[in-house]
Amino acid sequence: MYTTRFCPYCVAAKRLLDAKGVSYEDIPVDGDAQLRKKMTELAGQRTVPQIWIGESHVGGYTDLAALEQRGLLDGLLSGGPQS
């Protein structure tokens, strides 16, 4: 998950994943233009957070929260299909 330190959506994404007991790699892009460029190339988006679960690009926090609301996040976290 690519993040910045003061982004409220990044904090919310971390809290949601923490509440689920999920480990994740936090890749801060604060002040690192090369890392932010890499994130943008990989995600096709410039905003943070940018979240991947395994090889699947989820998107940002609102996308992650939508998966949770639809009851699909646990399956994706356990390696199941996203639907």
Backbone as numpy.savetxt, mean C-alpha at the origin, in Angstrom:
# Nx Ny Nz CAx CAy CAz Cx Cy Cz
5.32 -1.22 0.53 4.48 -0.07 0.53 5.37 1.16 0.53
5.20 2.00 -0.48 5.93 3.26 -0.56 5.13 4.31 0.21
5.80 5.05 1.08 5.13 6.01 1.95 5.95 7.28 2.11
5.33 8.26 2.74 6.05 9.42 3.28 5.67 9.53 4.74
6.50 10.21 5.48 6.36 10.25 6.93 5.07 10.92 7.42
4.67 12.01 6.79 3.54 12.78 7.32 2.25 12.62 6.54
2.19 11.64 5.68 0.99 11.38 4.88 -0.07 10.67 5.73
-1.24 11.29 5.91 -2.27 10.64 6.72 -2.78 9.34 6.12
-2.78 9.23 4.80 -3.22 7.99 4.16 -2.20 6.87 4.38
-0.92 7.24 4.42 0.12 6.24 4.72 -0.05 5.71 6.13
-0.29 6.62 7.06 -0.50 6.23 8.45 -1.72 5.32 8.56
-2.81 5.67 7.86 -4.03 4.86 7.90 -3.79 3.48 7.31
-3.03 3.39 6.23 -2.74 2.09 5.62 -1.93 1.22 6.57
-0.93 1.82 7.21 -0.12 1.08 8.18 -0.97 0.60 9.34
-1.86 1.44 9.82 -2.73 1.04 10.94 -3.64 -0.11 10.56
-4.19 -0.07 9.35 -5.07 -1.15 8.90 -4.29 -2.46 8.82
-3.11 -2.42 8.22 -2.31 -3.64 8.11 -1.81 -4.11 9.47
-1.44 -3.17 10.34 -1.03 -3.53 11.70 -2.17 -4.21 12.45
-3.39 -3.68 12.30 -4.56 -4.25 12.98 -4.83 -5.69 12.50
-4.43 -5.98 11.27 -4.61 -7.33 10.72 -3.43 -8.23 11.05
-2.41 -7.67 11.71 -1.24 -8.45 12.07 -0.36 -8.81 10.88
-0.40 -7.98 9.86 0.33 -8.23 8.63 1.69 -7.52 8.67
2.73 -8.23 8.31 4.03 -7.57 8.20 4.14 -6.97 6.80
4.84 -5.87 6.70 5.01 -5.19 5.42 6.33 -4.45 5.42
6.81 -4.17 4.23 8.02 -3.37 4.07 7.60 -1.93 3.81
8.04 -1.04 4.67 7.76 0.39 4.53 8.95 1.02 3.81
8.70 1.56 2.63 9.75 2.19 1.83 9.47 3.68 1.78
10.12 4.47 2.66 9.87 5.91 2.68 10.52 6.60 1.47
9.76 7.45 0.81 10.27 8.19 -0.34 10.50 9.66 -0.03
10.38 10.04 1.24 10.62 11.43 1.64 12.00 11.88 1.17
12.05 12.93 0.39 13.32 13.53 0.01 14.20 12.66 -0.87
13.70 11.59 -1.41 14.51 10.71 -2.27 13.88 10.69 -3.66
14.34 11.59 -4.50 13.75 11.75 -5.83 13.87 10.48 -6.67
14.98 9.77 -6.56 15.16 8.55 -7.34 14.19 7.45 -6.91
14.00 7.31 -5.61 13.09 6.30 -5.10 11.64 6.64 -5.46
11.30 7.93 -5.39 9.95 8.35 -5.78 9.74 8.10 -7.27
10.77 8.34 -8.07 10.67 8.08 -9.51 10.44 6.60 -9.76
11.17 5.75 -9.05 10.99 4.31 -9.19 9.57 3.90 -8.82
9.05 4.47 -7.72 7.68 4.18 -7.29 6.69 4.57 -8.38
6.87 5.76 -8.94 5.97 6.25 -9.98 6.01 5.36 -11.20
7.20 4.91 -11.59 7.32 4.01 -12.74 6.64 2.67 -12.47
6.80 2.14 -11.27 6.21 0.85 -10.93 4.69 0.93 -10.80
4.22 1.99 -10.14 2.79 2.10 -9.84 2.00 2.82 -10.91
2.68 3.67 -11.68 1.95 4.50 -12.64 1.22 5.63 -11.96
1.55 5.87 -10.69 0.92 6.94 -9.91 1.99 7.62 -9.07
1.75 8.91 -8.77 2.74 9.67 -8.02 2.39 9.83 -6.54
1.18 9.50 -6.18 0.74 9.71 -4.80 1.17 8.56 -3.90
1.24 8.84 -2.61 1.54 7.82 -1.61 0.33 7.65 -0.72
0.15 6.49 -0.15 0.99 5.31 -0.30 0.70 4.59 -1.61
1.66 3.82 -2.03 1.47 2.86 -3.13 1.74 1.50 -2.52
0.76 0.63 -2.60 0.77 -0.62 -1.86 0.73 -1.81 -2.82
1.60 -2.78 -2.54 1.60 -4.06 -3.24 1.36 -5.15 -2.21
0.60 -6.13 -2.58 0.47 -7.34 -1.78 0.99 -8.46 -2.67
2.14 -8.97 -2.29 2.83 -9.90 -3.17 3.20 -9.17 -4.45
2.83 -9.74 -5.56 3.12 -9.12 -6.86 1.98 -8.23 -7.35
0.88 -8.18 -6.59 -0.30 -7.41 -7.01 -0.24 -5.98 -6.50
-0.32 -5.02 -7.42 -0.40 -3.62 -7.03 -1.84 -3.31 -6.61
-2.00 -2.96 -5.36 -3.32 -2.67 -4.81 -3.73 -1.24 -5.13
-2.79 -0.31 -5.05 -3.06 1.11 -5.23 -2.75 1.85 -3.95
-3.61 2.79 -3.60 -3.41 3.58 -2.40 -4.26 3.11 -1.24
-4.32 3.94 -0.21 -5.08 3.57 0.98 -6.55 3.36 0.68
-7.15 4.23 -0.13 -8.58 4.08 -0.40 -8.87 2.75 -1.10
-7.95 2.32 -1.94 -8.10 1.01 -2.60 -7.98 -0.12 -1.58
-7.02 0.01 -0.68 -6.84 -0.99 0.37 -8.08 -1.06 1.27
-8.58 0.10 1.67 -9.77 0.16 2.52 -11.01 -0.39 1.81
-11.11 -0.16 0.50 -12.24 -0.70 -0.27 -12.19 -2.22 -0.30
-11.00 -2.78 -0.45 -10.87 -4.24 -0.40 -11.32 -4.77 0.96
-10.93 -4.07 2.01 -11.34 -4.48 3.36 -12.85 -4.40 3.51
-13.44 -3.31 3.05 -14.89 -3.11 3.17 -15.67 -4.16 2.39
-15.13 -4.58 1.25 -15.81 -5.59 0.42 -15.52 -7.01 0.89
-14.70 -7.14 1.94 -14.40 -8.47 2.48 -13.38 -9.25 1.66
-12.60 -8.56 0.83 -11.66 -9.23 -0.06 -10.21 -9.15 0.41
-9.93 -8.27 1.37 -8.54 -8.05 1.76 -7.91 -9.28 2.40
-8.63 -9.95 3.29 -8.05 -11.12 3.96 -7.66 -12.19 2.95
-8.47 -12.42 1.94 -8.15 -13.41 0.93 -6.92 -13.03 0.14
-6.79 -11.76 -0.18 -5.62 -11.29 -0.90 -4.37 -11.41 -0.05
-4.50 -11.09 1.24 -3.36 -11.18 2.15 -2.91 -12.63 2.33
-3.85 -13.55 2.23 -3.50 -14.96 2.40 -3.12 -15.63 1.08
-3.03 -14.83 0.01 -2.60 -15.36 -1.27 -3.73 -15.77 -2.19
-4.96 -15.48 -1.80 -6.11 -15.85 -2.63 -6.38 -14.81 -3.71
-7.40 -15.03 -4.52 -7.74 -14.11 -5.59 -8.34 -12.81 -5.07
-8.18 -11.74 -5.84 -8.69 -10.43 -5.45 -10.15 -10.25 -5.83
-10.57 -10.74 -6.96 -11.94 -10.62 -7.52 -12.37 -9.20 -7.70
